[in-house]
Amino acid sequence: MKKILVTYWPQGGNVETCAHKVKSALGGDSVLKPLENITNDDLQQADVIVAGCSTVGAETWRETMGNNQWNKFFANLDKKLIFNKKVAIFGLGDQVLYADHFVDFMAQLKEEFQKSGAHIIGKWPVKGYNFKESEAVEDGYFVGLALDEDWQTEVTDTRIKEWVNQILSEL
C-alpha cells in the first residue's frame, strides 16, 4: 500500500476533525500531521498527500490571513519533494453564509500543488450542495471533497468514506 500523508490547516476546528476522519477512513500506513509540523522527510516519504483546508468567506484570503500556514508552506517548499506525487484536496466552507465563495481555497491549493508538479486526484461532484459560486468548481466537479460542517454535518462521514474509496481507486 502507498504511504499517504494527511495534512491540514488550520488546527483546532472542523478541518482538524475532518482530517482525523479522513485518516481513519484511509487506515493502513496513512500518517496525520498538522501542516505546521510537516518536514521535508515527511514529504519525501509520502507517495500521496491529502491536504485539508478551509475557506473563511473572503475574496482576500491570502491578504487577510497573514498567518496562513499554506502560504508559508508553499513559499518554503522544495518543489522536487512533491514533483509527480498525487495530491487529493478536501476543503471546508459554509455554503449558506458564503455562497459566493464556497470552498474557494481548494482552487488555490490545487493551483499551488500543480505549479510544484503534483497531480491532483479526487474531484468530487457538485450535486447535493446549495451554493452560488466557487472557484473550486471545474466542469461540474469540485477539485476535491467539499465539506460543510455548518449546514450538512449529517452527510460528512458518508462523503468522506466515498471520497476516500474514490481516491484509493485513483492510485
N, C-alpha and C positions, 0 to 999 in steps of 0.2 A: 504494500500500500504506500502511496505517496505521502510524504511528510507535509502536513498542512499547518500553516501558521495563521491563527486567527488574531487579528489586532484591531484595536478600536480607539476612538477618541470622540467625545470626552468620557471621562471616568465618572462614576458615582451616580449614574442615572439610567434611563431606559436603554441607551446604546450599550452600556456595560451589561445590563440584564439580558438583552437580546444576544450579545456576543457570547455570553455563557450558554444560552440556549443553542446557538449555532454550534459551539464547540461540543456540547453534549450530543447533538444530532450527528455530528461528524464522527464522534467516537475515535477509536483507533489511536493512531500516533499524532493526532492533532494537538497543537500547543496553543494556549491562550495567553496573550500578553498585551497589556495596555501599550499604546503607541509610544509613550514616553520611555518605556523600558526596552524597546526593540534595539538590538545590537546588529552590527554587520554580520556576526556569526549566525544570528537568528535568520537573517535574510539569505545568507549563503546556504544554510542547511535546508531551508524550506523549498519544496518542489512547487507548492501552491500557496498563495497568500489570499486570505479572506479579510477584507478591510471593511470596518464598520464606521459610520459617520452619522452626524445629524445636520439638519438644516434649521437654522433659527430665524426663519421668516424674513430674511433681509436680502436685498439685492446686493448689498455691500458686505457680504460675509467676510471676505478677506480683509477689508479695511476696518471693520468694526471689531474683529476678533484678533487683536494683537497677539494673544496667547494661543492662537490656533496651532495646535501641535502638528496638524497635517502640513501646514505651510512650512514649518520648521523641518519636518521630516523630508519633504521634497527638496528643500533648499540645501540640505546636507547629504542627500542621498548619493551614494556611489552607484550610478546607473547600471553598471555591469552586474551588480548583485541581483537585479531583478530582470535583466535582459532575457527575453524569451520565456519568462515564467508566466504561468497562468494566474490571473487575479480575478477574484469574484468580489463584488461590492454589495454591501447592504447599507441602507440608509433609513433613518427615521425622520419623520416630519409630521406636520399637522395639516391634513388636507382640508380642514374646515376654516381655521383661522388664517392659514397661509395657503389658500387655494391657488394663488397665482405663482407660488414658488415651492410647490410640494417637492420635497427631497431633491432640490436643485443641486445640492453639494455633491451628490453622487456623480453628476456630469463632470464636475471639476476634478474629482478623484480619477474618474475614467481617463480624462484628458492627460492628467499628470502621469498616471501609470503608463499610458500608451507612449507618451513622449520619452519615457525611460525604456521603451522596448518590450513592455509586458503585453500579453494577450488577454483581453477581457473575456470572461465567460460568465454565464449565469443571468442572462437577460430574463426579465420577468414581465408577463402580460399586464396591461393596464386595466383589464376587466376586473370589476369588483371594487374599484376606487371611485371617489367622487371629488375631483379637483378640476381646476380650470386650466392651469398651465404648469409645466415642469420642464426645466432644461434637461432633465434626466430621461426624457422620452425620445426614443428614436424608432420610427416605423412601427408605432403601436406597442412598443415594449419599453419598460424601464431598463436602464443599462445594468441594473442589478435588482435585488429584492428591496421593494419599498415596504416599510412598516409604519403604521400609525398607532402608537400606543395611547393616544388620546381618544380616538373615535372607533378604533377597530381592534381592540385588545383581544376580543374573542376569537379572532382568526390568526393571530400572530403565530401560535405554536404550529398550527397546520401549515401555514405559509412557509415557516422555517423548515419544517420536515420535508415538504415537497421541493423547496428550493435546494436544500442540501442534496436530496436524491438526484435532482437535475444536474447540479454542478459535479457531483461524483460521476455521473454518466458522461460528462463532457471531458473528463480527464483521460 
